[in-house]
Amino acid sequence: MYFIFVYSQIKKDYDMENIVGREKEISILNSVYNLGKSEFITMYGRRRVEKTFLIRSVFKSKFTFQITGLANASLKQQLANFNLAISNTDTKNDYEPATDWLTAFSQLTKLLNSKKGKKIVFIDELSWFDTRNSKFIQALEHFWNSWASARNNIKLIVCGSATSWMINKLINNKGGLYNRITKKIKLLPFTLNECEKYLHSKRINLNRYQIVQSYMSIGGIPFYWDEVKPGPSAMQNIENICFSETGLLQNEFKNLYRSLFNNYDKHIKIVKALAKKSKGLNRDELINQSGLPNAGSTTRLLDELEESGFIRKYIPFEKKYRNSLYQLVDFYSHFYLKFIANTQITNTDN
């Protein structure tokens, strides 16, 4: 009875009525399901932007197979997780536990062949499966290229928050997955208008000035807006979320970049440099202030930050491309560096 209760609660939570905005992304996912061919869909975006929530809300109980990677786990643990998901999904057939990823995907193929109709495979936190020397990517390539892509009813949906991995290993793959992604969805934070709608959906009534105050402090991440409580003013909510001892965003900054990027300390150097000048810096100024080399490695860091929505590259009015500026556009990062960092925390128990 316990497991039945948990499952029914999950089904209730993943309801389309609970989604604010995301009309374009929902339309893409629905169209993918209705197409009469196999599709390889990748969704990526910042941590806590509710990628998983969106996918599960759209497809609900239509998944044929779904699994989430284990954070900081070994190859053996990831395979055990995969084997368990296979056996729990198909209790009618026996599956020999896989000891490598080629065998694991072969077992998945067997499971999918036993099902009729359209088949949705959802692999969440994909990058976590790719442990050192695991050959996970090669096995995923083989699964798609040799079997799934040749069918007309496989919908492979992969998702991840580790932006640098998703971009470099999957989207810009130069090997067997080159140009194999059929739909790419970059899930961005809420706009200001979507944040207002989100508050209304929670029956929280802040005036527009207070909503702007909140947006310029915590940005547009839905999970952060869950911390906004009815009753307190915007400033009181910001105090509780950002400056209190137990506030969600008190220590979120470094964890955020660590979860998204390899060598995240270098990304933070760029963000800190850009936070000092609101209109942005050109490449030479940025190189000088961040201490990073004027090389392709820095270009890759900038591309990853831009792709993730932390910075933008723009050409000032009446200037040329070579005069492009990089600007920090993530409100939480800017607010953290200007106000939260090095600020004494508040004890909310007093």
Phi, psi and omega per residue, in radians:
M1 nan -0.570 -3.122
Y2 -1.072 -0.798 -3.107
F3 -1.204 -0.598 3.090
I4 -1.118 -0.701 3.130
F5 -1.111 -0.791 -3.131
V6 -1.091 -0.774 -3.111
Y7 -1.087 -0.766 -3.126
S8 -1.153 -0.580 3.114
Q9 -1.187 -0.710 3.104
I10 -1.092 -0.773 -3.138
K11 -1.056 -0.657 -3.131
K12 -1.186 -0.689 -3.099
D13 -1.192 -0.686 -3.106
Y14 -1.495 1.278 -3.090
D15 -2.050 2.388 -3.133
M16 -1.032 -0.482 -3.139
E17 -1.166 -0.328 -3.137
N18 -1.537 -0.024 -3.108
I19 -1.583 2.285 3.043
V20 -1.880 2.285 3.136
G21 1.185 -2.586 3.086
R22 1.099 0.443 -3.093
E23 -1.055 -0.758 -3.118
K24 -1.104 -0.799 -3.110
E25 -1.151 -0.693 3.109
I26 -1.101 -0.719 3.122
S27 -1.084 -0.726 3.125
I28 -1.102 -0.810 -3.107
L29 -1.124 -0.714 3.115
N30 -1.155 -0.688 -3.140
S31 -1.163 -0.637 3.110
V32 -1.070 -0.740 -3.124
Y33 -1.125 -0.618 -3.054
N34 -1.458 -0.273 -3.136
L35 -1.234 2.508 -3.115
G36 -1.577 0.797 3.086
K37 -2.649 2.855 3.104
S38 -1.258 2.529 -3.102
E39 -2.336 2.485 3.076
F40 -2.051 1.818 -3.043
I41 -1.895 2.311 3.048
T42 -2.091 2.309 3.058
M43 -2.107 2.252 3.139
Y44 -2.438 2.841 -3.119
G45 2.847 3.100 -3.061
R46 -1.083 2.731 3.032
R47 -1.018 2.438 3.058
R48 1.187 0.372 3.051
V49 -1.577 0.035 3.016
E50 1.276 0.794 3.050
K51 -1.149 -0.880 -3.112
T52 -1.073 -0.752 3.135
F53 -1.016 -0.748 -3.125
L54 -1.131 -0.838 -3.106
I55 -1.088 -0.781 -3.120
R56 -1.234 -0.535 3.100
S57 -1.212 -0.642 -3.129
V58 -1.252 -0.795 -3.004
F59 -1.698 -0.296 3.075
K60 0.831 -1.964 -3.049
S61 -1.671 0.247 -3.071
K62 -1.448 -0.095 -3.095
F63 -1.166 2.321 3.004
T64 -1.454 -0.661 3.125
F65 -2.649 2.360 3.062
Q66 -2.529 2.582 -3.107
I67 -2.713 2.640 3.065
T68 -2.122 2.323 3.113
G69 -1.120 2.774 3.117
L70 -1.711 2.277 -3.140
A71 -1.218 2.333 3.035
N72 0.964 0.646 -3.123
A73 -1.824 2.788 3.130
S74 -1.421 2.964 3.070
L75 -1.001 -0.771 -3.127
K76 -1.056 -0.734 -3.136
Q77 -1.204 -0.693 3.118
Q78 -1.118 -0.731 3.123
L79 -1.164 -0.668 3.090
A80 -1.091 -0.700 3.079
N81 -1.072 -0.773 3.136
F82 -1.143 -0.803 3.134
N83 -1.040 -0.719 -3.141
L84 -1.137 -0.714 3.124
A85 -1.122 -0.686 3.103
I86 -1.085 -0.885 -3.075
S87 -1.185 -0.577 3.106
N88 -1.285 -0.495 3.136
T89 -1.337 -0.701 -3.123
D90 -2.127 1.641 -3.102
T91 -1.500 -0.109 -3.095
K92 -1.496 -0.397 -3.090
N93 -2.035 2.720 3.105
D94 -1.671 2.422 3.126
Y95 -2.230 2.176 3.074
E96 -1.206 2.227 -3.127
P97 -0.979 2.235 -3.129
A98 -1.347 2.466 3.089
T99 -1.965 0.042 3.058
D100 -2.642 2.898 -3.019
W101 -1.296 -0.541 3.067
L102 -1.046 -0.764 3.107
T103 -1.177 -0.678 -3.138
A104 -1.055 -0.788 3.126
F105 -1.254 -0.465 3.026
S106 -1.134 -0.682 3.076
Q107 -1.151 -0.660 3.083
L108 -1.112 -0.704 3.089
T109 -1.045 -0.753 3.104
K110 -1.054 -0.770 3.132
L111 -1.075 -0.814 -3.099
L112 -1.161 -0.606 3.105
N113 -1.148 -0.405 -3.130
S114 -1.438 -0.130 -3.113
K115 -1.846 2.675 3.125
K116 -1.833 2.784 3.052
G117 1.348 -2.835 3.134
K118 -1.210 2.491 -3.057
K119 -2.218 2.067 3.141
I120 -1.807 2.119 3.081
V121 -1.933 2.123 -3.115
F122 -2.068 2.013 3.094
I123 -1.972 1.924 -3.080
D124 -1.688 2.610 -3.075
E125 0.881 0.977 -3.039
L126 -0.988 -0.695 -3.054
S127 -1.090 -0.475 -3.107
W128 -1.162 -0.427 3.096
F129 -1.263 -0.415 -3.014
D130 -1.474 1.163 3.113
T131 -1.313 2.909 -3.051
R132 -1.057 2.286 3.111
N133 1.051 0.399 -3.095
S134 -1.446 -0.366 -3.066
K135 1.036 0.569 3.137
F136 -1.151 -0.806 -3.105
I137 -1.055 -0.744 3.127
Q138 -1.058 -0.680 3.136
A139 -1.219 -0.675 3.081
L140 -1.107 -0.749 3.075
E141 -0.983 -0.833 -3.094
H142 -1.115 -0.738 3.126
F143 -1.024 -0.808 -3.101
W144 -1.284 -0.868 -3.016
N145 -1.234 -0.642 -3.035
S146 -1.603 -0.310 -3.058
W147 -2.365 -1.082 -2.974
A148 -1.083 -0.748 -3.078
S149 -1.160 -0.376 -3.123
A150 -1.453 -0.169 3.090
R151 -1.562 3.052 3.095
N152 -2.082 0.236 -3.029
N153 -2.428 0.303 -3.137
I154 -1.769 2.173 3.067
K155 -2.009 1.706 -3.126
L156 -1.633 2.014 -3.125
I157 -2.020 2.114 3.117
V158 -2.094 2.606 -2.987
C159 -2.507 2.615 3.112
G160 -2.966 2.658 3.104
S161 -1.741 -0.330 -3.128
A162 -1.309 1.517 -2.959
T163 -1.015 -0.785 -3.095
S164 -1.069 -0.684 3.107
W165 -1.175 -0.824 -3.101
M166 -1.052 -0.681 -3.122
I167 -1.297 -0.880 -3.003
N168 -1.375 -0.644 -3.066
K169 -1.598 -0.404 -3.020
L170 -2.065 -1.113 -3.045
I171 -1.139 -0.764 3.137
N172 -1.773 0.481 -3.130
N173 -1.029 2.318 -3.131
K174 -1.799 0.037 -3.110
G175 -1.823 -2.275 -3.036
G176 -1.203 -0.293 3.119
L177 -1.760 0.209 3.132
Y178 -1.040 2.145 3.077
N179 1.086 0.456 -3.138
R180 -1.646 -0.359 -3.138
I181 -1.189 2.139 -3.114
T182 -1.594 -0.469 3.079
K183 -2.451 2.248 3.110
K184 -2.040 2.128 -3.121
I185 -2.089 2.009 3.041
K186 -1.713 1.919 -3.094
L187 -1.534 1.996 -3.073
L188 -1.637 2.832 3.017
P189 -1.050 2.848 3.088
F190 -1.063 2.551 2.924
T191 -1.327 2.994 3.105
L192 -1.046 -0.723 3.129
N193 -1.111 -0.693 3.126
E194 -1.195 -0.581 3.076
C195 -1.125 -0.686 3.091
E196 -1.092 -0.783 3.113
K197 -1.100 -0.659 -3.135
Y198 -1.104 -0.752 3.101
L199 -1.108 -0.747 3.122
H200 -1.077 -0.649 3.131
S201 -1.150 -0.417 3.112
K202 -1.703 0.096 -3.128
R203 1.036 0.696 3.053
I204 -1.862 2.102 -3.044
N205 -1.854 1.688 2.984
L206 -1.963 2.510 3.073
N207 -1.267 2.950 -3.015
R208 -1.133 -0.569 3.092
Y209 -1.102 -0.729 3.125
Q210 -1.204 -0.591 3.089
I211 -1.143 -0.731 3.089
V212 -1.100 -0.742 3.084
Q213 -0.989 -0.789 -3.126
S214 -1.151 -0.764 -3.106
Y215 -1.092 -0.670 -3.129
M216 -1.346 -0.113 3.117
S217 -1.802 -0.739 -3.042
I218 -2.014 -0.077 3.126
G219 1.314 -2.736 -3.022
G220 -1.985 0.431 -3.141
I221 -1.376 2.088 -3.083
P222 -0.953 -0.684 -3.117
F223 -1.092 -0.614 3.098
Y224 -1.181 -0.677 -3.125
W225 -1.220 -0.341 3.025
D226 -1.083 -0.395 -3.126
E227 -1.416 -0.198 3.093
V228 -1.312 2.126 -3.044
K229 -1.835 2.603 3.069
P230 -1.239 2.510 3.126
G231 1.920 -1.164 3.139
P232 -1.129 2.701 3.051
S233 -1.255 3.019 3.100
A234 -1.035 -0.772 -3.111
M235 -1.131 -0.652 3.106
Q236 -1.184 -0.699 3.086
N237 -1.113 -0.759 3.116
I238 -1.074 -0.719 3.098
E239 -1.024 -0.797 -3.105
N240 -1.215 -0.670 -3.065
I241 -1.370 -0.672 -2.965
C242 -1.836 -0.478 -2.974
F243 -2.094 -0.161 -3.141
S244 -1.407 2.813 -3.094
E245 -1.049 -0.574 -3.115
T246 -1.861 0.216 -3.099
G247 -1.135 2.404 -3.093
L248 -1.000 -0.691 -3.013
L249 -1.693 0.102 3.107
Q250 -1.067 -0.716 -3.110
N251 -2.155 0.444 -3.060
E252 -1.387 -0.468 -2.945
F253 -0.964 -1.020 -3.087
K254 -1.179 -0.676 3.120
N255 -1.067 -0.634 3.138
L256 -1.068 -0.899 -3.099
Y257 -1.239 -0.600 3.115
R258 -1.095 -0.649 -3.096
S259 -1.282 -0.369 -3.038
L260 -1.717 -0.612 -2.912
F261 -2.252 2.519 2.877
N262 -1.282 2.588 -3.121
N263 0.917 0.787 -3.029
Y264 -1.055 -0.408 3.129
D265 -1.074 -0.536 3.111
K266 -1.280 -0.641 3.059
H267 -1.102 -0.705 3.140
I268 -1.135 -0.631 3.085
K269 -1.031 -0.729 3.115
I270 -1.133 -0.807 -3.113
V271 -1.096 -0.732 3.125
K272 -1.116 -0.682 3.117
A273 -1.142 -0.753 -3.114
L274 -1.234 -0.489 -3.129
A275 -1.155 -0.322 -3.093
K276 -1.415 -0.244 -3.111
K277 -2.406 1.943 -2.974
S278 -1.084 -0.631 -3.107
K279 -1.408 -0.224 3.087
G280 1.883 3.090 -3.117
L281 -2.258 2.582 2.993
N282 -1.381 3.041 -3.031
R283 -1.063 -0.779 -3.122
D284 -1.083 -0.754 3.117
E285 -1.115 -0.710 -3.128
L286 -1.157 -0.736 3.098
I287 -1.063 -0.763 -3.110
N288 -1.136 -0.761 -3.054
Q289 -1.414 -0.472 -3.129
S290 -1.545 -0.382 -3.100
G291 1.364 0.188 3.126
L292 -1.516 2.727 -3.103
P293 -1.272 2.647 3.058
N294 -1.465 1.383 -2.999
A295 -2.553 3.044 3.138
G296 -1.088 -0.508 3.130
S297 -1.105 -0.637 3.106
T298 -1.261 -0.649 3.062
T299 -1.023 -0.721 3.127
R300 -1.120 -0.693 3.093
L301 -1.075 -0.768 3.133
L302 -1.114 -0.724 3.120
D303 -1.087 -0.719 -3.135
E304 -1.157 -0.727 3.108
L305 -1.145 -0.680 3.127
E306 -1.207 -0.742 -3.139
E307 -1.102 -0.508 -3.110
S308 -1.554 -0.079 3.079
G309 1.507 0.219 3.113
F310 -1.431 -0.637 -3.126
I311 -2.281 2.893 3.001
R312 -2.336 2.676 3.057
K313 -1.954 2.197 -3.099
Y314 -2.472 2.786 3.116
I315 -1.788 2.028 3.121
P316 -1.019 2.695 -3.108
F317 -0.964 2.294 3.112
E318 1.126 0.395 3.055
K319 -1.950 2.972 3.126
K320 -1.827 2.979 -3.055
Y321 -0.980 -0.666 -3.114
R322 -1.149 -0.241 3.097
N323 -1.712 0.294 -3.119
S324 -1.015 2.561 3.106
L325 -2.028 2.590 2.993
Y326 -1.791 2.304 -3.061
Q327 -2.275 2.386 3.062
L328 -1.328 2.135 -3.103
V329 -2.085 0.046 3.089
D330 -1.512 1.984 -3.024
F331 -1.153 -0.697 -3.133
Y332 -1.097 -0.784 3.136
S333 -1.036 -0.767 -3.141
H334 -1.115 -0.775 -3.123
F335 -1.154 -0.704 3.139
Y336 -1.070 -0.865 -3.070
L337 -1.185 -0.535 -3.098
K338 -1.514 -0.606 -2.988
F339 -2.146 -0.676 -3.022
I340 -1.443 -0.798 -3.116
A341 -1.021 2.359 3.101
N342 1.127 0.324 3.060
T343 -1.798 2.394 -3.122
Q344 -1.171 2.289 -3.108
I345 -1.304 2.742 -3.118
T346 -1.739 2.333 3.054
N347 -1.513 1.903 -3.052
T348 -1.332 -0.091 3.135
D349 -1.397 -0.294 -3.104
N350 -1.501 nan nan
